[in-house]
């Protein structure tokens, strides 16, 4: 982009307008990504059920896992990287729970998220994950001392 040395205020205004547009587009894309991930979770669950009915339960493991693009470009205004969007984390946790077929502890969920490239940051990242899950109680809930499980399951 060319710099207009004679009118820096105009250049700043144009850059801020572009930044605002990009941020709006990011929000739309993030929402769409969550919707697609939810649809994939449902499709994989249906496929798992069909495979189990036909005695081909092992075929589900051959399907690729989600590919989340949560590391790149996820920086806030400060120098610290931001955590992935809660919707993305919840979608991934839902898939992990479906694949496990049983409630999982927050430690197991955290490790599974890391193995998928979804990194939750913080001094105590498992506490951050617990908070994300608590705020998504309509989809994932704590089952006594057993761990976390899907609300609809």
PLY file of the C-alpha trace (Angstrom):
ply
format ascii 1.0
element vertex 153
property float x
property float y
property float z
element edge 152
property int vertex1
property int vertex2
end_header
0.00 0.00 0.00
1.28 3.44 -0.87
1.74 5.91 1.95
0.33 9.38 1.63
2.90 11.49 3.51
0.89 14.65 2.93
-2.32 13.27 4.46
-1.54 10.79 7.23
-4.98 11.33 8.81
-6.64 10.12 5.59
-4.36 7.09 5.45
-5.12 6.24 9.10
-8.86 6.54 8.45
-8.61 4.25 5.41
-6.57 1.68 7.34
-9.03 1.72 10.24
-11.92 1.25 7.82
-10.16 -1.73 6.21
-9.39 -3.19 9.63
-13.04 -2.87 10.64
-14.14 -4.64 7.45
-11.67 -7.49 8.00
-12.79 -7.94 11.60
-16.44 -8.17 10.52
-15.48 -10.77 7.93
-13.53 -12.74 10.56
-16.59 -12.88 12.82
-18.77 -14.14 9.98
-16.20 -16.78 9.02
-15.71 -17.90 12.63
-19.48 -18.37 13.01
-19.62 -20.30 9.74
-16.69 -22.48 10.87
-18.53 -23.38 14.09
-21.68 -24.24 12.11
-19.69 -26.46 9.72
-17.91 -28.16 12.63
-21.28 -28.86 14.30
-22.61 -30.34 11.05
-19.49 -32.51 10.75
-19.93 -33.75 14.30
-23.52 -34.75 13.57
-22.55 -36.42 10.29
-19.74 -38.37 11.97
-22.09 -39.48 14.75
-24.62 -40.69 12.16
-21.87 -42.52 10.29
-20.66 -44.09 13.52
-24.18 -45.32 14.30
-24.59 -46.75 10.79
-21.20 -48.46 10.98
-22.01 -49.95 14.38
-25.34 -51.25 13.07
-23.60 -52.90 10.13
-20.69 -54.22 12.22
-18.13 -51.85 10.68
-17.39 -49.72 13.75
-13.66 -49.65 12.99
-14.19 -47.77 9.71
-14.90 -44.52 11.57
-11.29 -44.30 12.74
-10.16 -43.97 9.13
-11.96 -40.65 8.77
-9.73 -37.60 9.10
-10.05 -35.47 12.21
-11.11 -31.87 12.01
-8.51 -29.41 10.89
-8.88 -26.30 12.97
-7.10 -23.14 11.99
-7.08 -21.63 15.43
-3.38 -20.92 15.89
-2.67 -18.65 12.93
-3.94 -15.12 13.09
-5.45 -15.45 16.52
-3.61 -12.57 18.13
-5.29 -9.86 20.13
-4.19 -6.27 20.49
-1.69 -7.17 23.20
1.38 -9.30 22.80
-0.27 -12.39 24.30
-1.93 -14.81 21.90
-5.65 -15.28 22.47
-7.31 -18.58 23.12
-9.35 -20.22 20.38
-12.98 -19.25 20.12
-15.11 -21.12 22.65
-17.39 -22.41 19.86
-14.43 -24.06 18.14
-13.27 -25.64 21.40
-16.77 -26.91 22.20
-17.16 -28.37 18.70
-13.85 -30.20 19.05
-14.70 -31.42 22.56
-18.03 -32.71 21.25
-16.26 -34.75 18.59
-13.71 -36.03 21.10
-16.50 -37.18 23.44
-18.40 -38.87 20.61
-15.24 -40.70 19.55
-14.45 -41.73 23.14
-17.98 -42.94 23.77
-17.71 -42.10 27.46
-17.34 -39.07 29.72
-13.80 -37.68 29.83
-11.97 -35.69 32.49
-10.82 -32.16 31.77
-7.24 -33.45 31.66
-8.15 -36.03 28.99
-10.03 -33.40 27.00
-7.14 -30.95 27.25
-4.66 -33.57 26.00
-6.98 -34.55 23.14
-7.37 -30.90 22.12
-3.60 -30.45 22.10
-3.21 -33.53 19.91
-5.55 -31.83 17.39
-3.54 -28.63 17.41
-5.98 -26.69 19.57
-3.95 -24.98 22.24
-5.57 -23.34 25.25
-3.32 -20.86 26.93
-3.12 -19.51 30.43
-1.27 -20.06 33.66
-3.61 -23.00 34.27
-5.00 -23.98 30.85
-7.14 -26.80 32.21
-8.97 -24.25 34.38
-9.51 -22.10 31.28
-10.95 -25.16 29.50
-13.19 -25.91 32.49
-14.52 -22.35 32.33
-15.18 -22.65 28.58
-17.10 -25.88 29.17
-19.04 -24.37 32.09
-20.10 -21.49 29.84
-21.31 -24.07 27.29
-23.46 -26.08 29.71
-26.23 -26.20 27.14
-24.05 -28.51 25.00
-21.53 -30.15 27.35
-22.03 -30.73 31.06
-20.11 -32.18 33.96
-21.32 -35.64 34.99
-20.62 -35.93 38.70
-17.00 -36.87 39.29
-16.88 -38.85 36.03
-16.02 -35.99 33.69
-17.77 -34.18 30.88
-20.42 -35.48 28.49
-22.75 -34.19 25.78
-26.03 -32.76 27.02
-28.00 -34.24 24.11
-26.44 -37.69 24.38
0 1
1 2
2 3
3 4
4 5
5 6
6 7
7 8
8 9
9 10
10 11
11 12
12 13
13 14
14 15
15 16
16 17
17 18
18 19
19 20
20 21
21 22
22 23
23 24
24 25
25 26
26 27
27 28
28 29
29 30
30 31
31 32
32 33
33 34
34 35
35 36
36 37
37 38
38 39
39 40
40 41
41 42
42 43
43 44
44 45
45 46
46 47
47 48
48 49
49 50
50 51
51 52
52 53
53 54
54 55
55 56
56 57
57 58
58 59
59 60
60 61
61 62
62 63
63 64
64 65
65 66
66 67
67 68
68 69
69 70
70 71
71 72
72 73
73 74
74 75
75 76
76 77
77 78
78 79
79 80
80 81
81 82
82 83
83 84
84 85
85 86
86 87
87 88
88 89
89 90
90 91
91 92
92 93
93 94
94 95
95 96
96 97
97 98
98 99
99 100
100 101
101 102
102 103
103 104
104 105
105 106
106 107
107 108
108 109
109 110
110 111
111 112
112 113
113 114
114 115
115 116
116 117
117 118
118 119
119 120
120 121
121 122
122 123
123 124
124 125
125 126
126 127
127 128
128 129
129 130
130 131
131 132
132 133
133 134
134 135
135 136
136 137
137 138
138 139
139 140
140 141
141 142
142 143
143 144
144 145
145 146
146 147
147 148
148 149
149 150
150 151
151 152
